[in-house]
Amino acid sequence: MTRDPFGDSFSRRQLTQATLVGAAALALEARDAAAQAKPKPSGKKRYAMVGVGHRSNLFQEAIQVTFHEHAELVAVADTNPGRMKLAVDFAKKQGRAEPKTYAAVDFDKMLTENRPDAVIVTTIDGTHDEYIRRAMLLGADVITEKPMTTDPQKCQSILDTRRATGKKCTVCFNYRYTPVRSQVKELLMSGVIGDVLSVDFNWVLDTHHGADYFRRWHSQKKNSGGLMVHKATHHFDLVNWWLSAIPLSVRAFGKRDFYTPKMARRMGLTSHHERCHTCPEKKKCSFELDIAKNAYLKSLYLDNEGYDGYFRDRCVFRPDIDIEDTMNVIVEYDSGATLSYSLNAFAAWEGYSVRFNGTKGRLEHKLEERMALLPDTSAPRAVKAEGAYVRIFPLRQGAYQVEPRMGAGDHNGADPLMLADIFGPKPASDPLLRAADERSGAYSILVGAAANIAMAGNKPVRISDLVKNLDYPTYPKMPGRTAPLGMPPKG
């Protein structure tokens, strides 16, 4: 039996029983203590990070390499000393000052001793709320990986804490920054298809990328919220942003039919097993992840299992998995639009197709993707496009292609643009308003959380019943829904 990473990293019992007022009093006391040991200013923006697994590398590189003249990583916290050593070694390799290291249970101590301007949260999803709240209460802004959190209760606590402290919360929705997705937003804003009345959105994960969610901590809803939250938060945020609208109600259906013990037997295995590394049938299984032969995963996970007992290569056919691999969702928006969405995690190809149906026509966009590889390893690093198209169908007129705007760099050019927005000294003016905060973070996860509730109860769920005092996100203006449209041609 393995333990969940960060499962004991910060006592939820201590926090969930405390009121916001009580936590704020503790924060004031901690700030007074911090005033006794002010770090020497360097002129750079100071960052601390909690969670130094795979996803943290993006932010380590941004601070230590790309934006090192403007930013510095002063401290890191994690449950795993081995992974913290890798973070320190990376800083030394870049010629940067070594960040101080702290056990995750000493998160408050890390903040009071180092007084960072902002804390980067890259722990497992189910613990984001704990660190986001503590960071803001202790006087720091927050930059958090998506999803912001995993359920409505945690979401409410983040919203309440941000409102009480006035601190900034940035949610990293890099999908908004992908050039072709920004291009779709520009086309919708231009009014080329008029008012969007409905959206059909299908996302598929192949049996390399999709399977990986079922072998990691993501395979338990208590950690990830399931794929409806962990993965689909990207997709729901895209639709919210594309439409400049907020979701009102959600209906959903989901099941797990592929990653099951039954499927393992149908594929010729005698049974599921605990993990690939020790599996007696791994030579017969094409889903094997050979973590010992993968230099990147071996150094980050296999070599450090002794610290926390976390297995990165668990069997994808285990019976204890409780997330779905097949999901269908209907969302109603305040703009009057409706979304029909599906997510499947065992497809023969990877990517998505989305169709916007408007009062003047239809916009179709498709993107096929593959996982890029790190140099000298087989570890997935980022998603790159294999093929894309954008097509416009005016009402009663011939369709035409729009040359898709493709980008270079991680996630089809999205990551460099997002990181410049976050860490750059002077973020460029952005008419698309791609930078996201806790409001967008909340609405994206609430669609997924509502879907989880709807799947369990077989009934629609209203977003307004899940949280209170959630302000409208800042979105670009879309075409008005009352302006004259003109009659389309007869042809």
N, C-alpha and C positions, 0 to 999 in steps of 0.2 A: 504494500500500500504506500502510495506517495503522498507527500504533503503539498498543499497548494502553495505556490510562491506568494509571499506577502500575506499568507493566511493569518499569521500571528504577528505581523509586523507592527501593527498599531492597534491597541485594544479597542475594538468597537464597543465593548461593554462600558468603557470609561467615557466614551463620547456620546453614544446614543441615549444614555440616561441623563446627560447634562443638558440644561437649558442653554439657549444662546446667551442669555445674560450671564450665566455662570461662566461659560467659556470665555466671554469677553473680559470678565474680571481676571481670569487666569492670564489672558493675553496681556492685559495692562501690567500685571505683575512681572511677566516675562520681559516686557519692553523695558521696564525700569532696570532689570538686571542687565539687559543688553547694553544699556547706556554706560555701564561701567567699563566696557571693553570695546570701544569703537575701533573697527578695522581701519588701517591706514588707507586713505582714498587713493585710487590709481587713475581717476579720470575715466575709467571704463565702467560700463554698466555691469553690475555684479549679479551672477546667477548661481543658484543652487539647484540640484537635481535630485529627485527621489525616484529610484528605479533605474538601474543601468543594464537592463536586458537589451535585446536586439533593437527595439525601436529607438532607444536613447541615442544610438550611434548617429542618427540624423542630426540631432541637436548638439552632440559633442563636436561633430565636424564643423557645424556652423559656427560655434563659439571658438573652438580651438584653431580653426583653419581659415574659413572664409571671412569671418568678421572679428578676428582676434584683435584688430586695432581698436575696436569699439566695445568688445565684450570680454568677460573673463568668467570662467567656471571656478568658483571659490570652494565649493563643497559638494559632495555627493552622499546619498544615503541609500542603503539597500539591506536586504536580509542576508545577502550572500557576499562574504568577504572576497571570494575569488573573483567575482565579476567587478567588484569595486577596484580590485588591483588592476584589472584590465583597463578600467577607465583612467586610473592614475598612469599606467604605462603609456596609454595613448597620448595623454597630455605631455609626458616627458619626451615622447617620440617627436612631437610637434615643437618642442622647445618652449613649452608653456609652463607656468607655475603649476605644481601639483595640487589638485583639489584636496581638501581635507576629507577624510572618510568617517562616516558615522553609521552605526547600526540603525536600522529603520525605527526601532523603538526610541531612539534618541533624536528623532526628527525635530522636536521643539528646541533641543539643545543646539542642533546644527544652525537653526535660524537665529537664535539669540546670540550665539557666539560669532556668527559671520555676517549677520544683517544683510542678506542679499536684497537687491532691488526686486527681483522676481524669482519665483520657484517654478521649475519645469517638472511636471508630473507625468511620468511614463511608467507607472506601476501597472499591475493588472487592473482592469476596468472597475472591478467591484470595490476597489479601495481608493479610487480617485477622489471621492467626496471627502474622505477623511483628511487627506493632505491638502486639498483645495481649501477647505474650511480653516484648517490650522494655519496655513500660510497666510491667508487673508487676516485672520485674527491676530497674527503676530506681525502684521504690518507690511507684508510683501504682496506684490501683484502675482498673478498666476498665469502660466502658460500650460495648458493641458492637452495631451493627446486626445483625439476622439476615441470613443464617445466620452462626453463630459462625465457621465455617470451611467448607472444601469437601471434605476427604477425611480418612480415618482417621489418616494419619500426622500431619497438621497438628493434628488433634483431640488426639492423644496428647501432642503437644508442649505444647499449651495446658494440658491436665490436669496434666502433670508440673510445668510452671512454676508454676501456681497452687498446687499442693500444696507446692512448695519455698519459695515466697515468702509464702504465707498472704494474698495480696492478694485483693480482691473482684472478681469478674467478673460483671457484669450483662448479660444478653442481652435485647434489646428485642423481646419477643413481644407486640406490641400487640393481636393478634387475641384473646388471652385476655380483654382488657378490654372488648371490644365488649359492650354490655349484653345483647343477646339471646344471645350465646354464653356469657356468665356465667350467664344464666338457664337455659340447657340444662344447665350444670354443676350448678346448684342442684337441678334436677329429678332428675338422675341420682343425686346425693348423697342425695336424699330417699327413694330406694328405690321411686319410683312405678312403675317397670317392673322392679323386682327387680335381679338380677345381670345385667349386660350380657354376653351370650354372643357376639354378632357385631355388626359395624358395616359398613354400606354407605355409602361416601362418594364422591360424584362432584363434581368441581370443573371448571368450564369457563371459559375466557377467550375473549372475543370477538376479532374481527379488527381491533379498534383497540388494546385493551390487550395482547392476546396477541401481536400482530404486533410490538409495540414491543420485546419481548425479543430478537427476531431481527435487529434493526437496531443494537443496542447491544453493549457488551462482553459482555453476558450470553450472546451467541450462541456463545461459545467455552467449552468445559468447563474449560479451564485457568483461566479467570477466575471462573466462576460455579458450577461443578459441575453445570451444566445445570439445567433446571427442576425436576428431582427434588430438587435441593438448594436452589437460590436461592428458588424459589416454594413448593415443597411442604414446606420446613422449617416454614412456618407451619401447614400442615395436619397434618403428623405431630405437631407439638408439641400442637396442639389435641386430637388423639385421645389422645395420651399423658396429657395433663392431664385431659381429660374422663373417661378411664377410671381415672386415678391408677394407671397401670400402665406397665411398661417393655417395649419390643419385644424379642423373642428371635430371630426369624428372618424373612427377607424373600425373596420370590420376585417377579420382575418381568419385564415385556416392554415394549419401547419402540421407536418408529420415527419417522422424519421423512418425512411423505408430502405435506404441504401446502406448506410454505415451501421450495420446491425450484425449480431452473431449469426443470424440466419443467412445473411448475404455471404458471410465468410464461408459457411458450409457449402452454399450453392456454387461458390467459386473454387471449391476443391480443397479447402482447408478443413482440418478436423474440428477446429474451434477457434475462438478468439484467444489472445494471449495478453500478458501484461504489457509488454513493450517489444519493440523491434530488436533491440540490442541483444536480448537473451531469448528471442523467439525460436523454438525448435523447428518452425516451418518457414523461416524467413526466406530461404532459397526458393520456395514455391510462391511467395507472395510479392506481387508487383507493387504493392503499397508500402513495401519496406522502406524506411528511412535509415540508411546506414550512417549513424551519427559518428561512429568511430573513424570512418574514412572521410568525413567532411571536416576539413581543418577549421573552418569558422565555427560550426556548431559544436565541434569537439572542445574547442578552447572556451567557448562561452558557456556551454551547458554540461557536457559529459564530464569534463575535468573538474567541475565544481559541484557535482551532485552531492558530495559528502557534506556540504554545508547546510543544504536545505531539503535534500531528498526529492528534488524536482526532476522528473523524467520528461525530456523534450520529445521523446519518440514513443509515446504510448500507442497501443494498438487502436486503429481507427474503427474496429468492429466490437469494441468493448460494450458490455451491457449497461454499464453505469453512465454512459453518455446520456445527457438529458436535453440536448439541443436538437432542433429540427434540421433536416437537410432539404426540405421542400416547403415553400411558403408562398401564400397568395394573400394580397392585402388590397382593400379598397379604402381610399381616403377622400373625405369631403373637405373642401377648402372654403375659406371665408370669401374668396373671390367669385365663388360659384363653380369653379373648376372641380373635377373629380380625377383621382388618380387610380389606375389599375396597375398594380405592381406585383411582380413575381421574382423570387430568388431561389435558385437551385444550385446545390453544391457538389454535383456529381456529373457535370455535363461533359460532352466530347470536345468542346472548345470553350474558350474563356472570353468574356466581354459582355457587351450589352447592346440593346437597341431601344430607342425611345422615340415615340411619335406624339407630337403635339397637334391637336385638332382645334382649329380656330375659326373665327367668323369669316375670315378671308381666305383660308386655305389650311394647309397641313405642312408641318416641318418634320422630316425624318432624319434621325442621326443614329449611326451605328459605329461601334468601335470594337475591333477584335484585338485582344491583348495576349501577351505572354509574359512570364516572369523572367526578368533579366538575372544574370548571375554575377556574384562577386568574383573579382579576379582570383584565379587559382583555387576556387572552391565551387561547390554546387549549391551554396546557400542562396535562397531568393533574396534579392536586394530591393528591387523595385519593379513596377509594371511598365512595360513599353508597348507602344502600339504596333500592331502588325498591319492593320488596315483600317481606314476610317472613311466615312462619307457623310455629307450633309446635303439634303435634297429638299427643295421647296415645291409644293404642289398648290399653285393658286387655284381658287375655285373656278372650275370650268375652263381652265387654260392648261397648256402643256407644262409639265414639270421641268425643272432645271436644276443642275448640280451647282453647289457652292464649293469652291476649293477649300477643303478643311485646313485649318490653321494648326500645324503640328509643331511641337516643341522638342528641344533636346534637354536631356538631364533626367533625373529621377522622376518617376510618375509622369512621363511624357512632358517634362519641362515644368511641372507644377511646383515641385519642391523648391527649386532655386528662387522662384518668384515669391512663394509664401515665406521662405526664410528671410528674404530681403525685407519683406514687410515687417517681420517680427524683430530681426536683429540689426537691420541696417540703420545707419545714423539718421537718414532722412527718407522715410518711405515715400514713394511717389504718389501723387494724387491719383485716385482710382475711381472713375465714374461708375464702375461695376460694384463697388463696395464689397469686395471679396473678403476682407478681414472680418472675422466672426467673433462674437463674444458669448456670454452665458445665455443670452436670450435665444440666439440661434442654436447654441448647444442644447438648450432645454427642448425647444420644439422638435429638433431632430430625434433626440432619444425618446421623447414622449410618444412619437408615432410608433416606434418600435416597442416601447413598453406597453402602449395601448394594444398593439397587435398581440403581444404575449398574453395580456389579460383576456382579449377577445378570443384567442385560440383556446384558452383554458375554460372560459365560460360560455363559449358559443353564442356570444351576443355582442352588439356594437358597443363601443366605448367612446365617451366624449372626453376630449382633451381637457376641457375646463373642469371636469370632475377630478382630475389627477393632481393639479397644483393650483395655487392661488398667487395672485400678485405677479403674474408673468407679463412683462411689458412687450410691446410689439418690437420685433427686430428692425434695424435700420436697413431697408432694402431700396434699390433703385426704383424709380418710377416706371410703371408699365402703362401701355395704352389704356385710355379710359374706356369704360364699358357702356357709355351713353352717347358717344360721338357718332355722327352719321357714317354709315359704311358704304353707301352706294350700292347699286344693284350689280351683281356679277354678270358677265356676258352670257348670252343664250347658248353659245356653242358648247 
